[in-house]
Amino acid sequence: MSTFGTLFRVTTFGESHCRGVGCIVDGVPPNLPLVEADLQPQLSRRRPGQTRLLSTTRGEADIVSILSGTERGLTLGTPVCLLVPNEDARPGDYAAMAAVPRPGHADYTYEVRARGPRGGEGGWVVGRRT
């Protein structure tokens, strides 16, 4: 989970290998038009198969749902919760990489930040997880 912002705050949650990913957007004023169709084009841009750079074989629809914070297409002034369910989550695909940080991901940074020398168990030591 990560939180960004002060007056307009976005908190993300979930992982690509769990049941879904999403965010909570706090500080959204009331009466702004907002429906899933406003957000979907941004998710569709990252779908696999559109470029050689996005090479995952996982087949995800990446369809966003607004769970709360809107009514009849308008924001309520309460936090907006968005969810993108994972339909093809394969946690087992990551088993071989449990001992080393994945290239292009924030695995090492997360370990140092969340479970560094002062907190939690484990951590990365020269290419292996303790």
PyMOL commands that set and color helices and strands:
alter all, ss='L'
color gray80, all
select helices_A, chain A and resi 36-44+91-97+107-115
alter helices_A, ss='H'
color red, helices_A
select strands_A, chain A and resi 2-4+9-14+20-26+65-68+70-71+74-75+80-85+124-125+128-129
alter strands_A, ss='S'
color yellow, strands_A
deselect
rebuild
show_as cartoon
